[in-house]
Amino acid sequence: QVQLVESGGGSVQAGGSLRLSCAASGYTARMAWFRQAPGKEREGVARIHFSGGSTDIADSVKGRFTISQDNAKNTVYLQMNSLKPEDTAMYYCAAAQGYTGHWARPDSYNYWGQGTQVTVSS
């Protein structure tokens, strides 16, 4: 069983930045960030593979968000710049111990964090 602990959410004005962190308690092959706004489906934002560090970024945040990792700390980060009001959502960290399934599908992941709220005001 892998536990994921997220931190770093908060409130910021449009154009501002936030960095989310997600620490995993055990082995993971692939980690990702999802977000879910009220009334909307959970959306894949970014993913990273611990081995090799390859990444994918959703088109909606490309050029503004960056995903990175610290292997020594078993931690993944989501750097969010140029934030917009439409980025407001609960952000979730997810992890899988394999690579099955498309990275942006929630059912590709076995473990989830508790979520951290990001609110961007105009």
Accessible surface in RSA format (square Angstrom, percent):
REM  Atomic radii and reference values for relative SASA: ProtOr
REM  Chains: A
REM  Algorithm: Lee & Richards
REM  Probe-radius: 1.40
REM  Slices: 20
REM RES _ NUM      All-atoms   Total-Side   Main-Chain    Non-polar    All polar
REM                ABS   REL    ABS   REL    ABS   REL    ABS   REL    ABS   REL
RES GLN A   1   185.83 103.9 120.71  88.2  65.12 155.1  45.53  96.9 140.30 106.4
RES VAL A   2     8.75   5.8   3.08   2.8   5.67  13.7   3.08   2.7   5.67  15.4
RES GLN A   3   122.72  68.6 118.61  86.7   4.11   9.8  28.66  61.0  94.06  71.3
RES LEU A   4    11.51   6.4   0.11   0.1  11.40  28.6   0.11   0.1  11.40  30.7
RES VAL A   5    95.66  62.9  92.20  83.5   3.46   8.3  92.21  80.1   3.45   9.4
RES GLU A   6     8.85   5.1   0.00   0.0   8.85  21.1   0.00   0.0   8.85   7.2
RES SER A   7    62.04  52.4  56.32  75.2   5.72  13.2  42.58  90.7  19.46  27.3
RES GLY A   8    36.19  44.6   0.00   N/A  36.19  44.6  23.33  64.0  12.86  28.8
RES GLY A   9    28.74  35.4   0.00   N/A  28.74  35.4   3.22   8.8  25.51  57.1
RES GLY A  10    29.18  36.0   0.00   N/A  29.18  36.0  28.80  79.0   0.39   0.9
RES SER A  11    94.54  79.9  63.55  84.8  30.99  71.4  36.95  78.7  57.59  80.7
RES VAL A  12    31.90  21.0  22.44  20.3   9.46  22.8  30.64  26.6   1.26   3.4
RES GLN A  13   132.61  74.2 130.03  95.0   2.58   6.1  37.46  79.7  95.14  72.2
RES ALA A  14    50.65  46.6  27.13  41.9  23.53  53.5  27.37  38.5  23.29  61.7
RES GLY A  15    55.62  68.6   0.00   N/A  55.62  68.6  29.68  81.4  25.94  58.1
RES GLY A  16    21.37  26.4   0.00   N/A  21.37  26.4  20.44  56.1   0.93   2.1
RES SER A  17    58.23  49.2  38.34  51.2  19.89  45.8  21.97  46.8  36.27  50.8
RES LEU A  18    32.93  18.3  27.74  19.8   5.19  13.0  32.93  23.1   0.00   0.0
RES ARG A  19   129.27  54.3 114.59  58.4  14.68  35.0  26.01  35.5 103.26  62.6
RES LEU A  20     0.00   0.0   0.00   0.0   0.00   0.0   0.00   0.0   0.00   0.0
RES SER A  21    24.28  20.5  24.28  32.4   0.00   0.0  12.27  26.1  12.01  16.8
RES CYS A  22     0.00   0.0   0.00   0.0   0.00   0.0   0.00   0.0   0.00   0.0
RES ALA A  23    43.19  39.7  41.04  63.3   2.14   4.9  41.04  57.8   2.14   5.7
RES ALA A  24    10.52   9.7   0.00   0.0  10.52  23.9   1.09   1.5   9.43  25.0
RES SER A  25    79.89  67.5  35.62  47.5  44.26 102.0  43.47  92.6  36.41  51.0
RES GLY A  26    22.84  28.2   0.00   N/A  22.84  28.2  22.84  62.7   0.00   0.0
RES TYR A  27   143.51  67.0 127.90  72.8  15.61  40.6 108.84  81.8  34.68  42.7
RES THR A  28     4.45   3.2   0.06   0.1   4.39  10.5   0.00   0.0   4.45   6.7
RES ALA A  29     2.05   1.9   0.32   0.5   1.73   3.9   2.05   2.9   0.00   0.0
RES ARG A  30     9.14   3.8   9.14   4.7   0.00   0.0   0.00   0.0   9.14   5.5
RES MET A  31     0.12   0.1   0.12   0.1   0.00   0.0   0.12   0.1   0.00   0.0
RES ALA A  32     0.44   0.4   0.00   0.0   0.44   1.0   0.00   0.0   0.44   1.2
RES TRP A  33     0.10   0.0   0.10   0.0   0.00   0.0   0.02   0.0   0.07   0.1
RES PHE A  34     0.00   0.0   0.00   0.0   0.00   0.0   0.00   0.0   0.00   0.0
RES ARG A  35    19.40   8.1  19.04   9.7   0.37   0.9   3.37   4.6  16.04   9.7
RES GLN A  36    61.74  34.5  55.57  40.6   6.18  14.7  12.05  25.6  49.69  37.7
RES ALA A  37    23.38  21.5  19.52  30.1   3.86   8.8  20.08  28.3   3.30   8.7
RES PRO A  38   127.61  93.0  99.08  90.3  28.53 103.7 110.88  91.5  16.73 104.0
RES GLY A  39    93.05 114.7   0.00   N/A  93.05 114.7  45.59 125.1  47.46 106.3
RES LYS A  40   144.08  70.3 131.91  80.9  12.17  29.0  83.20  74.9  60.88  64.9
RES GLU A  41   155.97  89.5 141.34 106.9  14.64  34.8  58.80 113.7  97.17  79.3
RES ARG A  42    72.65  30.5  56.59  28.8  16.06  38.2  11.64  15.9  61.00  37.0
RES GLU A  43    64.69  37.1  59.16  44.8   5.53  13.2  35.22  68.1  29.47  24.1
RES GLY A  44     6.35   7.8   0.00   N/A   6.35   7.8   0.00   0.0   6.35  14.2
RES VAL A  45     0.31   0.2   0.31   0.3   0.00   0.0   0.31   0.3   0.00   0.0
RES ALA A  46     0.00   0.0   0.00   0.0   0.00   0.0   0.00   0.0   0.00   0.0
RES ARG A  47    24.62  10.3  24.62  12.6   0.00   0.0   0.00   0.0  24.62  14.9
RES ILE A  48     4.91   2.8   4.91   3.7   0.00   0.0   4.91   3.5   0.00   0.0
RES HIS A  49    34.75  19.0  34.75  24.2   0.00   0.0  21.90  22.6  12.85  15.0
RES PHE A  50    23.61  11.8  19.18  11.9   4.43  11.5  19.36  11.7   4.25  12.1
RES SER A  51    90.55  76.5  68.15  91.0  22.40  51.6  38.00  80.9  52.55  73.6
RES GLY A  52    83.22 102.6   0.00   N/A  83.22 102.6  41.35 113.5  41.87  93.8
RES GLY A  53    26.53  32.7   0.00   N/A  26.53  32.7  11.13  30.5  15.40  34.5
RES SER A  54    55.74  47.1  45.01  60.1  10.73  24.7  50.13 106.8   5.60   7.8
RES THR A  55    62.14  44.2  39.27  39.8  22.87  54.5  10.87  14.6  51.27  77.5
RES ASP A  56    54.49  38.2  51.41  51.2   3.08   7.3   3.77   8.9  50.72  50.6
RES ILE A  57    35.00  19.9  24.14  18.0  10.86  26.2  24.14  17.4  10.86  29.5
RES ALA A  58    16.89  15.5  10.89  16.8   6.00  13.6  16.89  23.8   0.00   0.0
RES ASP A  59   123.24  86.3  99.11  98.7  24.13  57.1  37.84  89.1  85.41  85.2
RES SER A  60    59.30  50.1  31.48  42.0  27.81  64.1  44.09  93.9  15.20  21.3
RES VAL A  61     0.36   0.2   0.12   0.1   0.24   0.6   0.36   0.3   0.00   0.0
RES LYS A  62   124.72  60.8 104.30  64.0  20.42  48.6  64.88  58.4  59.84  63.7
RES GLY A  63    82.98 102.3   0.00   N/A  82.98 102.3  43.89 120.5  39.09  87.5
RES ARG A  64    30.95  13.0  26.44  13.5   4.50  10.7  24.70  33.8   6.24   3.8
RES PHE A  65     6.72   3.4   0.00   0.0   6.72  17.5   0.00   0.0   6.72  19.2
RES THR A  66    78.65  55.9  76.32  77.4   2.33   5.6  50.48  67.8  28.17  42.6
RES ILE A  67     8.62   4.9   0.47   0.3   8.15  19.6   0.47   0.3   8.15  22.1
RES SER A  68    50.98  43.1  48.62  64.9   2.37   5.5  34.54  73.5  16.45  23.0
RES GLN A  69    48.51  27.1  22.64  16.5  25.87  61.6  11.11  23.7  37.40  28.4
RES ASP A  70    42.50  29.8  37.65  37.5   4.85  11.5  12.86  30.3  29.64  29.6
RES ASN A  71    91.71  63.2  71.13  68.7  20.57  49.5  31.79  76.5  59.92  57.9
RES ALA A  72   104.17  95.8  57.19  88.3  46.98 106.9  70.06  98.7  34.11  90.4
RES LYS A  73   138.46  67.5 119.28  73.2  19.19  45.7  74.37  66.9  64.09  68.3
RES ASN A  74    41.10  28.3  41.10  39.7   0.00   0.0  14.84  35.7  26.26  25.4
RES THR A  75    11.73   8.3  11.73  11.9   0.00   0.0   6.46   8.7   5.27   8.0
RES VAL A  76     0.48   0.3   0.48   0.4   0.00   0.0   0.48   0.4   0.00   0.0
RES TYR A  77    28.00  13.1  28.00  15.9   0.00   0.0  15.67  11.8  12.34  15.2
RES LEU A  78     0.00   0.0   0.00   0.0   0.00   0.0   0.00   0.0   0.00   0.0
RES GLN A  79    57.95  32.4  57.81  42.2   0.14   0.3  28.01  59.6  29.94  22.7
RES MET A  80     0.00   0.0   0.00   0.0   0.00   0.0   0.00   0.0   0.00   0.0
RES ASN A  81    58.29  40.2  58.29  56.3   0.00   0.0  15.34  36.9  42.95  41.5
RES SER A  82    59.28  50.1  54.84  73.2   4.44  10.2  19.15  40.8  40.13  56.2
RES LEU A  83     1.94   1.1   0.00   0.0   1.94   4.9   0.00   0.0   1.94   5.2
RES LYS A  84    86.94  42.4  86.48  53.1   0.46   1.1  39.37  35.4  47.56  50.7
RES PRO A  85    55.61  40.5  48.26  44.0   7.35  26.7  48.58  40.1   7.03  43.7
RES GLU A  86   122.82  70.5  95.29  72.1  27.54  65.6  61.28 118.5  61.54  50.2
RES ASP A  87     0.28   0.2   0.28   0.3   0.00   0.0   0.00   0.0   0.28   0.3
RES THR A  88    39.39  28.0  34.81  35.3   4.58  10.9  33.26  44.7   6.13   9.3
RES ALA A  89     2.92   2.7   2.34   3.6   0.58   1.3   2.92   4.1   0.00   0.0
RES MET A  90    63.97  33.1  62.67  41.5   1.30   3.1  61.87  52.6   2.09   2.8
RES TYR A  91     0.00   0.0   0.00   0.0   0.00   0.0   0.00   0.0   0.00   0.0
RES TYR A  92    37.29  17.4  37.29  21.2   0.00   0.0  10.88   8.2  26.41  32.6
RES CYS A  93     0.56   0.4   0.56   0.6   0.00   0.0   0.00   0.0   0.56   0.6
RES ALA A  94     0.00   0.0   0.00   0.0   0.00   0.0   0.00   0.0   0.00   0.0
RES ALA A  95     0.00   0.0   0.00   0.0   0.00   0.0   0.00   0.0   0.00   0.0
RES ALA A  96     3.31   3.0   3.31   5.1   0.00   0.0   3.31   4.7   0.00   0.0
RES GLN A  97    81.22  45.4  62.98  46.0  18.24  43.4  18.61  39.6  62.61  47.5
RES GLY A  98    30.75  37.9   0.00   N/A  30.75  37.9  26.37  72.4   4.38   9.8
RES TYR A  99   107.90  50.4  87.34  49.7  20.56  53.5  78.23  58.8  29.67  36.6
RES THR A 100   119.87  85.3 108.70 110.2  11.16  26.6  81.37 109.3  38.50  58.2
RES GLY A 101    42.48  52.4   0.00   N/A  42.48  52.4  27.45  75.3  15.03  33.7
RES HIS A 102   108.17  59.1  93.83  65.2  14.34  36.7  73.31  75.6  34.86  40.6
RES TRP A 103    30.71  12.3  28.45  13.8   2.26   5.3  19.47  10.4  11.24  18.2
RES ALA A 104    31.17  28.7  22.36  34.5   8.81  20.0  22.38  31.5   8.78  23.3
RES ARG A 105   130.81  54.9 130.38  66.5   0.43   1.0  37.47  51.2  93.34  56.6
RES PRO A 106    53.64  39.1  51.17  46.6   2.47   9.0  51.47  42.5   2.17  13.5
RES ASP A 107   105.42  73.8  68.08  67.8  37.34  88.3  49.66 116.9  55.76  55.6
RES SER A 108    14.20  12.0   0.90   1.2  13.29  30.6   6.77  14.4   7.43  10.4
RES TYR A 109    13.59   6.3   0.00   0.0  13.59  35.4   0.47   0.4  13.12  16.2
RES ASN A 110   104.77  72.2  74.03  71.5  30.74  74.0  16.19  39.0  88.58  85.6
RES TYR A 111    34.60  16.2  31.70  18.0   2.90   7.5  13.98  10.5  20.62  25.4
RES TRP A 112    79.50  31.9  50.99  24.7  28.52  67.0  39.61  21.1  39.89  64.7
RES GLY A 113     9.17  11.3   0.00   N/A   9.17  11.3   1.67   4.6   7.50  16.8
RES GLN A 114   117.60  65.8  84.70  61.9  32.90  78.3  70.11 149.2  47.48  36.0
RES GLY A 115    11.90  14.7   0.00   N/A  11.90  14.7   0.00   0.0  11.90  26.6
RES THR A 116    18.28  13.0  13.82  14.0   4.46  10.6   6.82   9.2  11.46  17.3
RES GLN A 117    78.48  43.9  71.68  52.4   6.80  16.2  45.36  96.6  33.12  25.1
RES VAL A 118     0.00   0.0   0.00   0.0   0.00   0.0   0.00   0.0   0.00   0.0
RES THR A 119    50.24  35.7  50.02  50.7   0.22   0.5  39.49  53.0  10.75  16.3
RES VAL A 120     6.98   4.6   0.00   0.0   6.98  16.8   0.00   0.0   6.98  18.9
RES SER A 121    54.79  46.3  48.92  65.3   5.87  13.5  43.76  93.2  11.02  15.4
RES SER A 122   125.50 106.1  69.05  92.2  56.45 130.0  56.24 119.8  69.26  97.0
END  Absolute sums over single chains surface
CHAIN  1 A     6044.3       4425.7       1618.6       3075.5       2968.8
END  Absolute sums over all chains
TOTAL          6044.3       4425.7       1618.6       3075.5       2968.8
